[in-house]
Structure formats: structure tokens, C-alpha cells
């Protein structure tokens, strides 16, 4: 409480009058080399304002981590005993009425002139321009007063140059009924409803294909009142209701009148014009809801990070959308039990302290009974380019060394990362992201649940293969996979084929929603954080994928083999249902 008021006074500028010298007698908290795609453009316009998020040190995080290890371990007596919102706050030693900051009470948020932020942090902000023309306002280092240094975990936006992007490959075309990489291909392939190849699952993936392949045919979803599935939308991607109706009419006529709840966060919009129908948003919503129907669905349209014109006085795009979405979802007593996200960026563009804090918030959602799935990315082990002349797999620490580039948040140990497959029988899609986190010393060292599986893979790989390109001790991803090529999606009233792990994550999330439906109707709690169950029982219920690889960074990437490689396999719903229902000890007492 005392720390909150110190920073409230500090951030509003009152401490300037009390002791202006304190603001510049700081100690370096963080310093980064900007990624090579960004260059300094100009100083911020006079009067520009910025929203600072001040992350307070969380002394009880180890207690929460112990909770989630126990309640997500299918062999532990506390399995499935998730925390309510108030119980989660209590674990942190916080009462609901203590302070007014973010809903999770782990960040202080304040908006102030950039000029004052520069004095507070003993730094200089600049407008930076990306190679593709986008702008942002960032600094490359900042300082904190000595008396607050050990109480403040981090402050953002400062040194984070990440650019949220959707995980939908733009490098594919359709040839001989198989999607292949092509640097000359269009982003979307338009198809006609009368295509003779519609019923060939090697050419066009539909709900019927997925239901047959993943063994959900015959399961009757009962739409339990506690169950729902959520899809996150960013970057002005809008889920179109008319397109959803067309999709259902085309692939599940019994659901033709289904609708989607839309929640607007941080200035998000719900533009329903056909011209603004989002390819990413429609893909996510149509297949996640199609597989889990009639489970209620919700789409979160979150504003933030729009391109801005620094010459017109527009305020900086400094709000990280993940943070805003997490703020909202933590304020809810009953968030959806399954939430899919198809967005991310190279891990190295996200400062490690910020990545850790975000990952801890994902962990907290898992402790509350929410399963989070994330697309693993569409660049193979890095950029997806096999020609060394065009590779961009370089570190942004000033050394410009070639490395495999992991994707965040998929590299967070507390989400379920979903890679992509193609064809029947399934093989690894060439673009499927997968590898190992470099954030190991203080953050994403390999989690307990995947040690055995990953060590077996590394023994098969050999000690010297790619030894200087990846971190053998980091969190390995993806965890599972699902189809990711040629999904038949309706956009602006027309059917298109879309490929990418953006299709894989909502597909797997739809299967998880069905498993939650089965558990809730059996009187069991929802699955929550899923990975320990998958790694302990997955060999019994996942289809192992043993063909394919994910090239990138001038290499062939990792080859699919038996076991985790990377990824445990694709879902077999009937077997998964049996596993999640088989033990009565999983029931909550009372």
C-alpha cells in the first residue's frame, strides 16, 4: 500500500516539487539494442502523452506456482481444484479492496506527459519507424531511483519493440491438393462453392474433415451452463456475424442461426461491414465455434497498437493489447474455460521481464481453471526461409548472430502451444513454428512436465545438431498440433482457403471445449492448465506425427519422429475423453 502511494505521487509529478533531484539519481533498470528492423525517426511531438504500466514485485508468485503444479497434475490429490478470483488474490496476500490498479492488482497504470516520464525514468523517448512503415514510441534504456529499484519489477512501454502479428502464413499456394511454400503466392486463395475438390480433406479442410479425423463424430455436446469458449482478436480484426451464418449453413446447417457474443476492450470495435470482415477473426471464430457448437462463444475485440502518424500529433500506440485483454479477463469472475489466441511475435523482441510477467498472468488464469491455447507461429524454427541469402534469423543484442527464433507467448510454459499439420495421414506442416525458448536463466527454463519427453527428443537429435542455434535447456514448444492447411473460411460472404497455425489453435481449442463439456456433465471441474495432463497421458490419446519438418534459418529445422518432436501429436477426442473422465479422485470434494 505504501509503495502504491509512493508511485502515485511520483507519477503525477508531485515529487518533482518535493525533490526534483531524486528523479535523475537513478540506477539502470534495463537497456536493450533495438531490433535491426527499427530505426530512430524523430523526437516525440511536444505535449505527447504515454500510459506507463508499473509492474510491482510479486513476492508470493512461488506460492501460486506451487498451486498450479499440484492442481494441474493428474496424479495429485488436488488435481482440478482451481482457484476462484478471490482465492487467487488471497494467495498473493491481497484483499479485494486494498488498492485501485489493474484488476489483478499487479500493475499500477498512469497516463502522463512523455516529458515527465523521461524525467521520472532518466531517459529519452523517440519515435521509431519499422521497415514496413509502422511507428512506435520507445526508449532503449531507463533508470529507477535506488530506493524503489528492488520494489519495481519493470515499467512498460519502454524497451519493448515487439509487433503483435497474427499467425497466418502468407507463404503458400495450392498445388496437387497439397499446400506448398511459395514466396510469390497470394495471402488468400479464393475458391468457389461448387469446387469438385471440396470433399477431399487433403485439399479443403472443413468441420466434417476435422470431426472425422479427430474422432468427435457422435459426441453430443450438451452446452453446460458453466462452459464457454473464447477467441481473442487484435489489430482491427473483426469477426463477421453474417459470415458465421454462411459458414454454418455451408458446414453445419443445424447451427445456422447461432450467434456470437462480442466484447469490446480498450477501444476495440465491432465493424460488421463485409469489407471489414477479418480473415484471422473469421477463421478463429468459425472453426472454434463450429467444432464446439452449441457451446457458447465469445469474441474479444481488443484495441491497441494501431499504426499512427507521428506527424499528425496522434498519441503513441503504446498500449500492448495483451496487457489490456488480461486486465479485462482478470476482472471477470467466470471467464471462458477455453480461450484461443493466434497472435504473437519473436520472443527476442519482448523484454524478458515483460515476457515473464505476462506468462505469470497466463499461469494465474490456468490456476483459475482456464485453458489457454496459442498458435506456435508460421516461420518454422525462425523465419521459414531456407535460402541463407534471405535469412533474417539474427539476434537483436547487437551481435547479429544466427539463432533459431522462438515465438512468444507460445514459448510461455503456462500456455498450450499448438503447431500445424497437413494432409491425411498427417505430417508436420513446413511452416509450423517450434523450438526452444532462450529465456532460461530467470524465466522459461524447461518446465517440470516436459522434461522426460524433451530429453528423449534431444537424445535422438544428438548433442551437436544445431548446438549453436537453440537453447537445449529452454521451454520446448509446441505441445500439440492440429491441421493447419487449406481451411475453408467465409470472408465477406465468399469462401476462401487459409493456412497457418492460426487454424490449428482454434481447432485444438474446440476439442478442449468438448472435453470440458464432458467433464462438467460428469460432475468434474474443468481442465484448466492442460500441459501436465498432456505430457503424462498424451501417448495414450494423441496421434503421433512422425513425418515432416519445420525448416528455417537456412536449415531443415527439426524432423518429426516418435514422441515429442516438437509437439506430442494431434488429438483423438474419444481417447482424450476417456482419460479425462476415468479417475473419480479428480472430483472436487463436496
N, C-alpha and C positions, 0 to 999 in steps of 0.2 A: 504493500500500500504506500509506504514511504517512497519507494522507487518510482511509482507511478506519478506521484505529485512532483517529485524532482524533475521528471521528464516533461510533465505537463507545463511546469513553469519554464523549464529550459526551452521547450519547443515554441512557446508562444512569444518568446523574445523578452520576457520579463527579466530573465537572468542577465541580459545584456546591460540593463540598468544597474543591476546589483553588482555584477563582477564581470565586465566585458573581457577581461584578460583570460578568464577561465576557458573561454570558447576556443582559444587558439593555443592552449598549452596542452595539446592532446598527444596521444600515443597512437601510432599507426595500427589500425584495426585490420585493414585489408588493402591489398594492392594487386592489380591484375594488368596483364598485357592485353589490349583489345584484340579480338579476333581479326584476322587479316582482311576479312570482307568489309570491315567497318573503317571509315576514315573520318577524322575530325572535320566538321563543316563550318561551324561558327559558334560564337558565344550565344547563350540564350537571350531572347529579347528582354528588354527591361520590363519588370513587372510580372514576368512568368512565375507561375506557382507550381509546386510539386507536392505530391502526397507521400510522406515518409511513413514507412511501417517499421516500427522499432520492436525487434524481437527480444523479449526478456528471457534470461537464462531460466530453464525449466529444471529445477533440482530433483523433481520426482519422476523424470522420464524413465529411469531404470525400473521403477515400480510398475509403470504401465507396460513396459516391455516384458516383464515377468508375467504379468496378467495375460498378455496376448499369446505368449508361448504356451501357457497352460490351457487356455480356453480354445486354442486352435489345434491342439494336439489330440488326434482321435483316440490315443491310448491313455489320455489323462482323465482323471475322475471329474475334472472341471470342464471337460470339453463342451462347448456350446453355451456356457454360462456368460453370455455377453453382458456388457455394462450398459446401463441406461445413461442418458445425458448427465443426470445429476450424480450418478455413481462415478462416471468418468471424471467429472470436476473434482469430486471428493478424493479420488486417487492422487490428484495433483495438489491436494491440500488447499483447495479453493472452494469457497461457498458462492452460491449464485449471485449474491448481492455485494460482493467485495468491491469490484471496480467496473468501470464502464470502458471497455476497449473492444477488441474483436469478440464475437460470441464465444469462442473457445478460451478467451481470456489469456491468450499467449502473446498478443501483439498490441502495442499502442499505435494508433493511427492518427496522424496530424497533417493538415494541409497548411502550407506556409510559403512565403516567397522564396524562390530559389536563392536569392541573395542572402537571406537569413540562414537557409540550410547550409550554404557554403561557409558561413561564419561558424555555425554550430559544429560542423564536421571538418573544419580547417582544410577545405578542398576547393576545387573549381569544377563546376559542371560545364559541359559543352554539348552542343547539338552534334550528333554523329549521323553520317549517312552510310547506308548499306549499298553494296554494289548494285542491287536491284532497284535502288531509288528510295527505299523507306528511310525514315528519320526516327531518331530517338534521342532523349537527353540522358546522359550518363556521365559518370566520372570514373577515373581509373584507380582511385585510392581515397580513403577517408580516415579520419582520426577521431578518437574519443577521449574525453577528459579522463585522467588517471583514476579519479575517484568513482567513475562509472564503468571503467573498462571491463571489469570482471562480472558486472551485472547485466551487460548488454551483449546478447549473442551476435546480433547483426543488425544492420539497417539497410533497407532497400526501398526504392530503387537507387542504387549507387553504382555498383560494378557489374551488374548482370546484363550481358549483351545477348541473351537468348531471344530467339524469334519463334514464337509458337507457330507450328505448322501442322497441317493435317497429314495423316499417314496414308496417303493415297498416291500410289506410284503414277508418274506421268510418263514412264518409260515402258510402254507395252503396245503391242498390236496383236490382232488375232490372225493366226496363220495355221492352217491344218488343224483347226479346232483346239489349238494349244496357245496360250498367251506367251509371247516371247519378248525379250527386251529389244527396244529399238529407240535410238536417240532421235529418230525422225517421226515417231508416232504421235498421234494426237492424244490429248488427255482423256477424251471420252470417245467411245465408238458408238455411233447411233445405229440401232437395229430396228427392224420393222416387226410389228406384232405377228406377221404371217411367216416369219422365218422358218424354214424347214428344219433348222437345227435347234429350235427352242427346247425340244425334249431330250437333247443329247447333253448330259451333265458334264461332259468334257468340253463342251462349247459354251453352254449357258447354265449358270448356277441359279436355281430357283428354290423356293421353300420346299417343294417336293423332293428335290435332289438332296437337300440338307437333312430333311426328316428321314429319308431312306438311308442315307449314308451314315448318319449319327444315331440311328435306331430309336427315334422318338415316335414312329408311326404306331398308332393305337393308344398312346398315352392321352388320357382325358384331363386336361387342365381344369382345375376347379376354381381358379381365381380366388384364393383365400384372401380374406379381408386385410390381413397384415402384409400381404405380398405385393410388390410392385417392382418395376424395372425403370431405371433412369438412363438417359443419354445426355451427354454434355455437348453443347455447341458453342463455338467461339468464332472469332474473325468474321462476323456478319454472315454466318451460315444459318439459313432458316429452313426449318422442316415444314414442308408444304402439306396442308391437310388434304387438298384435292388430289395431290399425287399419291398420298397414302391410300385414299379410297380407290384410286385406279390400280394401285399395286395389289390391294386386297381383292379387288374384282378380278384381276388377272391371275392371282396365285392362291387366294383363299377366299372364295366368294362368300362363305358364311360369315366373314368378318367385314363385309363391305361397308357397313355403317359404323365401324369402330372409329373413335376419335382419339386425339392425343392431348393431354394437358400440357400447357406451355407455361413456364415460369420465367419471368424476366429478372435478370440480376445485373446490377451495376450499369444501368442504362442500356441493357440489351433490348432488341426489337423482335417483333414477330411479323415480319413483312410477308404477306401471303400472296403477293403478285407472282404470276407464273414466271416472270422474268427474273425474279429474285430467289427462286427455288434453289436451295443449296444441294450440290451433288453429294458432299460429305454428310450433311444433315439428313438428307433423304435416304441415303444408303444406310446409315446407322439406325434410323427410326424404323424403316420399312422391314428390315430383316430381324432386328431385335424383337420388335412387336409381333412380327409375323410368326416367329418361332415360338414365342411365349403366350400368344393370344389364348384366352381372353384376360391374361394378367394385365392390370392397369399399367399404363406407361406415362412417363413424364419427360419432357424435353426442356433442358435448362439453356436458355439463350443468354449468354453472359457477355456483356460489353467489356471493352478494354483493348488496348494495343491496336487501335486503328492507325493506318498511315496518317501523318499530319504534315502540314505545310509550315515549316518554321518561318517563312517569310510573311505569313498572314496573321501571325500572333495567336495561332491556335495553341491551346495548352498542350503540354507534352503528353505523349502516350505512355505514361509511366506506371499505369496500373497493371500489374501482372494478373491476367484473368484467373489463373488457378487460385491465387490468393483470395480474390473476390468470391469465387464459387465456393471455396472452402469456408469462408466466413459465413456464407448463407447456409450451407448444408449443416454446419455445426450448430446453427441456431434452431434447427428442426428437431423436434422430439422423436419423430418417426420418419427418417429419410428412407428412400427406396432401399430394398435389401440387396439389389444388384445394380451397379452403375458402370456403364461402359464409356470409355474415352478413347478417341482416335487421334490424339494430338500429342506433340512432343517436340524435342529438339536435341541436338547433340549435347551430351552430358557436359562436355568441357565448356560450353557457353553459359552454364548455370553455376555460379559460385558454390563451392562445396558446402558452405554453411547454410546457404539458402536451400540447396537441394536436401540437405539433412533435415532442416526444419519442415519443409514441405512433406518429406517422406514420413516424418514423425506424425504429421497430421493425418496422413493416409493410414498409418498404423492405428491411430485413435479411432478412425472410422471402422476399421476392422474389429477393434475391441468392442464396438457398439453393435456388431452383427451385420456390417455391410461388406459385401464382396465387391472389390474394385478390379475391373479388367482394363488393360491398356494395350493398344496396338504396339508391336515391337519395332515398327519402323520399316521403311521400304528401301533401305540402302545397303542390304546385305550386312557385311561386317563394317561398313563405313559409308561410302558414297555410291556404291553399286557400280562403279566404273572399273572395268578390268584393264583398260589401257593405261599403263603408267604415265603416259604423256598427258593425261587429263585428270589424274587422281588429285583429290583435294584432302586426303586423309592426313592432315598435318596438325600438330599440336599448336595451341594458341598461347603458349607460355613464353614465346619469343625464341624458342629453339627450332621451331618448324620441323620437328621430327615426324616421320611417318608412323602412325599408330592406327589400329582399328578404333572406330569412333562409336562408343556406346551411346544409346538414346535414353534420355530422361523424360518422363518419370518411369519408363519401363524398367530402368535399372534400379529402381527402389525395391528393396526386399519385401515391402509390405503391400505390394500390388501383385495381381496375377497378370503376367506379360503374355500376350498371345501373338504367336508368329503365324505365317501364312503357308498354306499348301496349295497344290493344284492337281487337277486330274483325278481319275479313278482307274486303278488304285492310286492312292495319294502319294505324292512326293513333295519334297520341300520346294517352295516357290523360290526362284532365283533371287528375288528382291527381299525376301524375308529377313528382317533385322534380327541380329542375335550376336551375343558375345559376352563380355565381362566388364563390369564397372571398374573404373580406375579410382573411384573414391573409396579407398580401402582402409587407410590408417585410422581415421576417426569416424567414418560413416558407413560405407556399404561393403564392409568385409563380408565374405560369404556367409549367408545365414545358416543357422543350425540345421534347418530342414532339408537342405540340398547338398550337404557335404558328401554323403556317400555316392549319390548319383553323379555329381560333377567330378569327383575324384576318379571314378571309374572311366568317365569320358576322357579325362586328362591322361590317364594311363594308356588308353588306346591311342590318343593323339600323339603321344610321345613328348619327351621333355624338351626337345629342341625345335619342334614345329612351331613357327610363328612366335618364338620365345621373346623376341624383342618388340612384338606388335600388340600384345594384350597382357592383361594382368591376371595371372593364373589364380590369384587369391581373392579376386573380387566376386561380388554377387553376379551369378550367371543368369542369363535370360535368353530367350523366353522360357516360360514354364510349360506352356502347352501350345497347341496350334489348331488352326481350323482353315477351311477353304478360304482362298483369297483372290481368286481369278475369275473374271467374267461374270460378275453378279448382275442380274437383270433388275435394274432400278428405274423407277419412273421419275423424271425430272422435267418440269414444265410441260406435263401431260404427254411426254414421249418416253419410250423405253430406251435405256442406254445400257451398255456393258461397262462396268467399273471394276478395276483390280486394285489390290493393295491390302495391307494388314488392317486398313480401315474397315474392311469387310470381315476380317477374322475376329476382331474383338467383339463386335455386337453379336456375331454368330455364337461365340462361346458364351457370352453373357446371357443370350436367350436360353441356352441349355441350363445354365446355372439357375435362372429364374424358374425353370420347370422342376429342378431338384429342390429348390426351396418350397415350391408348391407341394411337392410330395412330402417333405419333412413337416411342414406346418400342419398338413392334414393328418399326419401321424402323431401329432401332439409333441413334435420335436422343435427345438429352436432353429433359426435359420443357420446357414453355413458360415456366414461371416468370412473372416480371413481364411482363404481356401488352400493356400500353398502347402502347409504341413500335411493335410489330408491327401493332396495330390501326390506328394512325394512318397508318402508311406503306403498308399493304396493304389496309386496310379497304374502300376504294372498290371493290375487285375482289371482295369476298367478303361484304359486308353489304348487307342490303336497306334502302335509304334510305327513311325515313319522312318524307313531305312534307306531311302533313295533321294538324291538331290544334294545341293549345296547352296551356300549364300555368298557368292563372290563379292569382292570389293577391295579397294586399296591396292589394286594390282595383283591380287591373289585369288585363289579359288574359294577362299573362306573356309568354313567348317563343313565337312561332309557328314551327312546323316548316316548314323549307324544304329545298332541296337541300343536301347536305353535313351538317356538324355543326350541330345546331340546337335545343336542345342534345342531343347524342348522335349517334353516327355511323350507327346503324341496328341492325337485328336480324340474327341470324346466318343464314348459308346454309352448313350444315355441309359439303356436298360441295365448295364453292369454298374454304372455310377449310382443309379437309383437304389440298386440292391445294397451297395456299400454304405450309402448314407442313411439307410433305414435299418441296417442289420443289428445294431447294438442298442439294447434297451438302457445301457448305462449312460447313453448320451442324453437321456431325458433329464430335464431340469426337475429337481425335487420340488414337490408342492405344485 
